[in-house]
Amino acid sequence: MSLVRRSNVFDPFSLDLWDPFDNMFRSIVPSASSDTDTAAFANARMDWKETPEAHVFKADIPGVKKEEVKVEVEDGNVLVISGQRSKEKEDKNDKWHRVERSSGQFMRRFRLPENAKVDQVKAGLENGVLTVTVPKAEVKKPEVKSIQISG
């Protein structure tokens, strides 16, 4: 499963699109290029759930320190989560048998709904999982006033 990045943050359907055919042939014909390793980390997998109190985003980013991650709100309602995992330094005497862990930069953008309290966003990183909590504003119920009918 792959998510395709689109550039228009104002279109709610353009931010994250699932492309079911993206990884179809990669499992059959693996690429020798290291670009796919970098791309695997570049699209950090995210979960977004909505609770009655908040929108909660979770990302698996093992091996990334909190100093290497940025959580920002831009344009008033776009949550931006970005960071970088550096490659491990190679020693000339090392003989690598397998390299599967990816490195590189990642950036994810999410357009937040109108009920998001963007001034109260909180983020935490624990055991390689970044959790970003965006509280929701209370939905005001319309006030109903009974009108007396004369006659």
matplotlib code that plots the C-alpha trace (Angstrom):
import matplotlib.pyplot as plt

x = [0.0, 1.3, 0.3, 0.7, 1.5, -0.4, 0.5, -2.8, -3.4, -6.8, -8.3, -9.2, -8.9, -5.5, -3.3, -3.1, -4.3, -3.8, -2.3, -3.1, -0.8, 2.3, 3.9, 2.4, 5.6, 8.2, 7.7, 8.2, 11.1, 13.1, 15.1, 18.8, 18.7, 18.9, 16.3, 13.5, 15.1, 15.0, 11.5, 10.3, 11.2, 10.3, 6.6, 6.4, 3.3, 0.7, -2.5, -5.1, -8.0, -10.7, -12.0, -14.7, -12.1, -9.3, -7.7, -4.8, -1.9, 0.6, 3.7, 6.2, 9.6, 12.0, 15.6, 14.6, 15.4, 13.0, 15.5, 15.3, 11.4, 9.4, 5.7, 4.2, 0.9, 1.1, -1.5, -3.7, -4.9, -2.3, -0.5, 3.1, 5.1, 8.7, 12.1, 15.1, 16.9, 20.6, 22.5, 24.7, 28.4, 30.2, 33.7, 35.9, 36.5, 32.8, 31.3, 27.5, 25.5, 22.1, 20.8, 17.0, 16.6, 15.8, 17.1, 16.3, 13.8, 10.1, 7.3, 3.6, 0.9, -2.7, -5.4, -7.1, -10.9, -12.4, -13.0, -9.3, -7.7, -4.4, -3.1, -3.2, -1.4, 0.8, 3.4, 5.3, 7.8, 8.0, 9.5, 9.8, 6.2, 5.4, 1.9, 0.5, -2.8, -4.9, -7.8, -11.2, -13.4, -16.7, -19.5, -22.1, -25.6, -28.0, -30.1, -33.8, -36.3, -39.9, -42.3, -45.7, -48.5, -51.3, -54.9]
y = [0.0, 3.4, 7.0, 9.4, 13.0, 15.8, 19.5, 21.2, 21.5, 23.2, 20.1, 17.6, 14.7, 15.7, 15.2, 11.5, 9.1, 5.4, 3.9, 0.1, -0.5, 1.3, -1.7, -4.3, -5.0, -4.1, -7.3, -9.3, -7.3, -5.7, -2.6, -2.6, 1.2, 2.5, 5.2, 2.7, 2.4, 6.1, 6.4, 3.8, 6.2, 9.3, 8.3, 7.8, 5.8, 7.7, 6.9, 9.6, 8.9, 11.2, 10.8, 12.9, 15.2, 15.3, 14.4, 12.0, 11.4, 8.5, 7.8, 5.0, 6.7, 4.3, 5.5, 9.2, 11.5, 14.2, 16.8, 15.5, 15.8, 19.0, 19.4, 22.6, 24.2, 26.3, 28.4, 28.2, 24.7, 22.5, 20.1, 19.5, 16.6, 16.4, 14.9, 13.0, 9.8, 9.9, 7.1, 5.1, 6.0, 3.3, 2.1, 0.9, -2.4, -3.2, -5.8, -5.4, -8.5, -6.8, -3.3, -3.0, 0.0, 3.1, 6.7, 10.1, 12.9, 12.6, 15.2, 14.7, 17.3, 17.1, 19.7, 19.9, 20.4, 23.6, 22.3, 21.8, 23.9, 24.5, 26.7, 23.7, 21.0, 18.6, 16.1, 13.4, 10.8, 7.5, 4.2, 5.3, 6.4, 10.0, 11.0, 14.4, 15.4, 18.2, 19.0, 19.7, 22.7, 22.0, 22.1, 24.6, 23.3, 25.8, 27.5, 26.8, 29.3, 28.5, 31.1, 31.5, 31.2, 33.7, 33.3]
z = [0.0, -0.9, -0.3, -3.2, -2.3, -4.0, -3.7, -3.1, 0.6, 0.0, -1.6, 1.1, -1.4, -2.7, 0.4, 0.8, -2.0, -1.7, -4.9, -4.8, -7.8, -6.5, -4.8, -7.1, -9.0, -6.4, -4.5, -7.8, -9.2, -6.3, -7.3, -6.8, -6.1, -2.6, -3.5, -2.6, 0.9, 1.3, -0.1, 2.4, 5.3, 3.3, 3.5, 7.2, 8.0, 9.9, 11.8, 12.3, 14.7, 16.0, 19.5, 21.1, 22.6, 20.0, 16.7, 17.5, 15.0, 15.5, 13.4, 13.8, 13.5, 15.3, 15.6, 15.3, 18.2, 19.3, 18.2, 14.6, 14.4, 13.8, 14.4, 13.1, 12.1, 9.0, 7.2, 10.3, 9.8, 8.2, 10.5, 9.3, 10.7, 9.4, 10.3, 9.3, 10.1, 9.3, 7.7, 10.0, 9.5, 7.5, 8.5, 5.7, 7.6, 7.9, 5.7, 5.3, 4.7, 4.6, 4.7, 5.3, 7.6, 5.7, 6.2, 4.9, 5.3, 5.7, 5.7, 6.1, 5.9, 7.1, 6.7, 10.1, 10.4, 11.6, 15.1, 15.7, 18.5, 16.7, 19.6, 22.0, 19.9, 22.0, 20.8, 22.4, 21.3, 23.2, 22.2, 18.5, 18.3, 17.7, 19.1, 18.2, 19.9, 18.5, 20.9, 19.4, 20.2, 21.7, 19.2, 20.4, 20.2, 18.7, 21.3, 20.9, 22.1, 22.3, 20.9, 22.4, 19.8, 20.4, 19.5]

ax = plt.figure().add_subplot(projection="3d")
ax.plot(x, y, z, "-o")
ax.set_aspect("equal")
plt.show()
